[in-house]
Structure formats: C-alpha cells, structure tokens
Amino acid sequence: MSEEEPRLITEVPAHIRNQSAPPPARRESAPTPGAEPDEQAGQAPLERTRVRVAGPSDDHDGWTVVAGAGQPSALRQPTGVTVPAVRCPAGHFTPPEQPTCRSCGAPVPPGQEPLRVPRPPLGSLLLADGQRVLLDRGAVLGRRPAPVPDGEPWPHLVELPADLTHLSRKHLLVELDGWHVVARDLGSSAGTTLRSPGRDPVRLRAHDPHVLEPGQSLDLAGDFPVTFVLATS
C-alpha cells in the first residue's frame, strides 16, 4: 500500500475485548528512546497487523494498522445499538416513518407495528481512491485520527495521506444517530465543504452537525472527497 492511499486503521487495546467500559485515564509518561508506541505509552501490546509506512514524517510514528483478516475482534462485533424498524416486501429493515424502503426503494406495507432490531449498516463512505468504509459504526477521518471526547469509544479510524498537510489530524467525524448519518467538521484548519447534486456547495461550520443524504460528498480541504452511499460493499 502506498503512502498516498488512505488507510482504514483499527487500534483496539487488549482490555476493550474483555471489558465493556473504557479504562480509567492514565497519566502519560515521557517516551523511552527506541521503544515502540505501545511500550512508550505503558500499555499492553495491541493485537494488530503492522505495516511500515514508507518515508519519514514528523507527524506519524512510522506505523499504521490496516483493516482486514487481522482486524481485532472488537471491531468485528455488533455495536449493540438498536433502532425501531419495519420490513419491506423483500425483508429489508427500514425506518418506520419512510413510505419506501431505504435499501431497495420498494413501497413499505402500511399498518406494521415497529420492531426494535439491531441497527444494520447505514451505508458506506466512498473514499477518493475507491475504498469504502462500512458505516456499521461511526468514523473519524484525518492524518492522525483518534476517538473524540464524549464520542463513540471505538469508531473506525481512517488515516488520510500524511503528505496532505492541509488536512487536519482529526478532520471529520461521522456519527450514526438512529437511522441518520451525521457529519461534523472537527474544527479543521482548511475546512469541509458539502457538495450535493443540483445544489450550491456549502461550507460546514466547525462542530455543527449535518445529516447526510445518499449521494452527498464531503470535500475535505478542497481536494479530498468523501461520498456517502447506501451500498455497503
């Protein structure tokens, strides 16, 4: 994988696979020269696939974690979030207030009593290079993404190219709220622009939530588009 390609990274400490609550905050100590990132932080090693990033960078420790067969089991598990839903004739779950199925567009039979079901993936984020990030949970995108305070503890972390220095370390947050996909610019220095077919572009205000519609794109810093699509593969 080249340095220019975005990488979906999944860093999950060992404790999260065995506990439902996050650990208490710990005071960081000074890094030990020559130690690897986990050892410097005084943390247990992570179960992860390690790939060396080519080339030096003052904004990256030289390692990244990629999703795939070696993905930690915590991110392969359901989030436990449930939503009210009804079924279309094809059996897809869809929001009770929608007259047509969000998956296939078929009319939803009226008069159904909504069920409480595990929330299905709400679509994908299509990245500039064709990769997809499955929206089975939220995501943080940036040159050095990390979970945000008061946000989802273990979102997908999507690392954007380190050489695009006008992108912020934590640039964009995508959250799932019920059946909605909500985007927030995280106070990035170069901003985020919402582009919708047939409408004028709109620059997002920092930290303001915006409910995304399928087909809308978020243009990070003016040159890295991320598109919300309903397809999950």
C-alpha positions in Angstrom: 0.0 0.0 0.0 1.5 3.4 -1.0 1.8 6.4 1.3 -0.7 8.3 -0.8 -3.6 5.8 -0.2 -6.0 6.4 2.8 -5.8 3.5 5.3 -8.6 2.3 7.5 -7.0 1.7 10.8 -8.4 -0.1 13.8 -6.5 0.3 17.1 -8.2 -1.5 19.9 -6.3 -2.2 23.2 -6.5 -5.7 24.6 -8.6 -4.6 27.6 -11.5 -3.5 25.3 -12.0 -7.0 24.0 -12.7 -8.2 27.6 -14.4 -5.2 29.2 -17.4 -3.1 28.2 -16.2 0.1 30.0 -13.1 2.0 28.9 -10.2 2.1 31.3 -9.6 5.0 33.6 -7.4 7.8 32.2 -3.7 7.3 32.8 -1.0 9.9 33.1 1.3 9.8 30.1 5.0 9.4 30.9 7.9 10.6 28.8 8.7 8.2 25.8 11.5 5.8 26.2 14.1 6.2 23.4 13.9 3.3 21.0 10.7 1.9 22.4 7.7 1.1 20.1 4.5 3.1 20.5 2.7 0.6 22.8 5.7 0.3 25.1 6.2 4.1 25.3 2.6 4.6 26.5 2.9 1.9 29.1 0.1 -0.1 27.5 -0.3 -3.7 26.7 0.6 -4.6 23.1 -2.3 -4.3 20.6 -3.5 -7.2 18.5 -3.0 -5.7 15.1 -1.5 -6.0 11.7 1.5 -3.7 11.5 2.6 -2.2 8.2 5.7 0.1 7.9 4.9 3.4 6.3 7.5 4.3 3.7 9.3 7.6 4.2 9.9 9.8 7.2 7.3 12.0 8.7 7.3 14.3 11.7 3.5 13.7 12.1 3.5 9.9 12.3 5.3 7.3 14.4 6.1 5.2 11.3 3.5 2.5 11.9 -0.1 2.1 10.8 -2.8 -0.5 11.4 -4.8 -1.8 8.5 -8.2 -3.5 8.5 -8.6 -7.0 7.1 -8.1 -10.6 8.2 -6.1 -9.4 11.2 -8.7 -6.9 12.4 -9.2 -7.1 16.1 -12.3 -9.0 17.1 -13.8 -6.0 19.0 -14.4 -4.2 15.6 -16.0 -7.3 14.1 -18.7 -7.4 16.7 -22.1 -5.6 16.6 -22.2 -2.4 18.5 -25.4 -3.4 20.4 -27.3 -0.3 19.1 -31.0 -1.0 18.2 -33.5 1.0 16.2 -37.2 0.9 15.5 -37.9 -0.7 12.1 -40.5 -2.1 9.8 -40.0 -4.5 6.8 -40.3 -4.0 3.1 -41.6 -6.9 0.9 -38.0 -8.0 0.3 -37.4 -8.3 4.1 -35.2 -5.3 4.5 -35.5 -3.3 7.7 -36.2 0.3 7.2 -37.3 3.4 9.3 -41.0 3.3 10.3 -41.6 6.8 9.0 -40.4 6.1 5.4 -43.0 5.1 2.9 -40.4 3.3 0.8 -37.5 1.0 1.7 -34.2 2.8 2.2 -32.4 -0.3 0.7 -34.4 -1.2 -2.4 -37.0 1.6 -2.8 -40.0 -0.7 -2.7 -43.2 0.5 -1.0 -43.4 -0.4 2.6 -46.7 -2.2 3.6 -48.6 0.1 5.9 -50.0 -0.8 9.3 -46.9 -2.6 10.6 -46.1 -2.4 14.3 -42.4 -1.2 14.5 -39.9 -3.7 15.9 -36.8 -3.0 17.8 -33.9 -4.5 15.9 -30.1 -4.3 15.8 -29.2 -1.4 13.6 -28.0 -2.6 10.2 -25.1 -0.8 8.4 -26.4 2.5 7.2 -24.2 2.6 4.0 -20.6 3.4 3.3 -18.2 6.2 2.9 -16.6 6.1 -0.5 -13.1 7.5 -0.4 -11.2 9.3 -3.2 -9.3 6.1 -4.1 -12.4 3.8 -4.3 -12.0 2.3 -0.9 -15.2 2.0 1.3 -15.6 2.5 5.0 -18.6 0.4 6.2 -21.0 2.5 8.4 -21.7 -0.2 10.9 -20.4 2.4 13.4 -19.0 5.9 13.3 -15.7 7.0 11.8 -13.0 9.7 12.4 -11.0 10.8 9.3 -7.8 12.7 9.4 -4.0 12.4 9.1 -3.8 11.0 12.6 -7.4 10.1 13.7 -8.4 9.1 17.2 -11.7 8.8 19.1 -13.1 12.2 20.0 -14.1 13.2 23.6 -17.7 12.3 24.5 -18.0 10.4 21.2 -18.1 6.7 20.3 -15.2 4.9 22.1 -14.2 2.7 19.2 -15.1 4.2 15.8 -13.4 3.3 12.6 -10.2 5.4 12.3 -9.5 6.4 8.7 -5.9 7.7 8.2 -5.6 10.1 5.3 -2.3 10.7 3.4 0.3 12.3 5.7 1.7 14.4 2.9 -1.6 16.3 2.5 -0.6 18.6 5.4 -3.5 20.9 4.8 -5.8 18.1 6.1 -6.0 18.1 9.9 -5.0 15.3 12.2 -8.6 14.9 13.2 -10.5 16.5 10.3 -14.0 14.9 10.1 -16.3 13.0 12.4 -19.1 10.8 11.0 -21.6 9.6 13.6 -24.6 7.3 13.5 -27.7 8.7 15.2 -30.6 6.2 15.0 -31.1 5.8 11.2 -29.2 9.1 10.4 -25.6 9.6 9.3 -24.3 12.8 10.8 -21.1 14.6 9.8 -19.2 17.2 11.8 -16.1 19.1 10.8 -13.8 18.9 13.8 -12.5 22.4 13.7 -10.1 21.6 10.8 -7.8 24.4 9.6 -8.8 24.0 5.9 -12.5 23.2 6.4 -15.0 20.8 4.9 -17.4 21.6 2.0 -20.7 19.8 1.5 -21.5 19.1 -2.2 -25.0 18.0 -3.2 -26.2 17.2 -6.7 -28.0 20.2 -8.2 -27.2 22.5 -5.2 -24.6 25.1 -4.4 -21.7 23.9 -2.3 -22.0 24.7 1.5 -19.0 25.0 3.8 -19.7 23.3 7.1 -19.4 25.3 10.3 -17.0 23.7 12.7 -18.6 21.2 15.1 -22.1 21.8 13.7 -23.9 18.5 12.9 -25.2 17.9 9.4 -27.4 14.9 8.5 -26.1 13.4 5.2 -28.2 12.3 2.3 -27.1 9.5 0.0 -25.0 10.9 -2.9 -23.7 13.9 -0.9 -20.0 14.4 -0.8 -17.8 16.0 1.9 -14.8 17.7 0.3 -12.1 17.8 2.9 -9.8 20.9 2.5 -11.0 21.3 -1.1 -9.3 18.3 -2.6 -10.2 15.1 -0.8 -13.8 14.0 -1.5 -15.7 11.5 0.7 -19.1 10.4 -0.6 -21.9 8.9 1.4 -23.5 5.9 -0.4 -26.2 3.4 0.7 -24.3 0.5 -0.7 -22.3 -1.5 1.9 -20.0 -3.3 -0.5 
